[in-house]
Amino acid sequence: MKIKVIKPGLQDSIQDTGRVGYQIYGISTSGAMDGYAAQIANLLVGNDRHEAVIEICRVGPSLYFDSDCYIAVTGARFDLAIDGIAAEQDRLIYLKAGSCLAFNQASIGIYAYLAIRGKFRLPSVFGSKSTDIVAGFGGFKGRALRVDDEISVTVASNLPDFKALSNRVITTSTFFVRTCPLSNSPDRATIRVIKGKQFDQFTDDSVSLFLNTDFCVSSFCNRMGYRLNNKAAIKKKEVNSEMDSEAVTKGAIQIANDGQAIVLLSDRQTCGGYPKIANIISVDIKKMVNLASGTQLSFKLVSLAEAQALFIDEIKKIHGIAIEMQTFLSKAGP
């Protein structure tokens, strides 16, 4: 089957869980900004959780499907419509051949994910189908989707036949998972962090500033990183000291020479020479990437052990959802 782009969104791209193991060669991981929502979208349609999805940013596309298929949309809250009829997120949806799925502007959050039961017929580059928009490779022609693009999909066989249980134009499953990390469009948020490698190189006043004052998400935000505006510059103890460039991770918070904070994200550079005061814990990255420009946020320091425990709990939750969804699909029957 093929999916045709009738109208592109702000920045729609093919992403999966990332290009792991190649930073040593200067190749970014890329991958979904909200990896949790992307994985759940795949599980809802019965795919492997690492399969590629379409990432949708803030303003969504209109897409035409030329064959029957099953889809799921997760993450940021959008007004969805299938042939003009409102549709729900966070659950399995049956689409008839000739259907048009339209997204409006996100009402809560930034990033949403569209999964199709099956596989995108796209080459795997360095072990991933993710689009590296900065470098221009992977995904669909190494770029965001444009009008009239056609993406081929190998549709999975043995589709569940729950569509036969309803005469509605849009048929959805009863099984759903809430995936938007925000309950509303917050004016303020708290993001948990662990100490960065250079945490102790900052002055006591700067550490206090970092942990006890609000930052603001600036308008300079993209898949590489989010710049934050802080009320005062964050300073190192040795002002004129330089550090060698070293590997950076998703969620690392670098302090630039002007004392302002930068959160590194999916399309970040592979190494950097700015000191890292902290790193956002894995389970809070989905919250961070969905904060709109102008949102106030504060950082809460937690221990590495607490961050690891929260991560393990999230992995257990993902595996639990996978089991529940497979049970639902088996009961629905082929």
Disulfide bonds with the S-S distance in Angstrom:
none
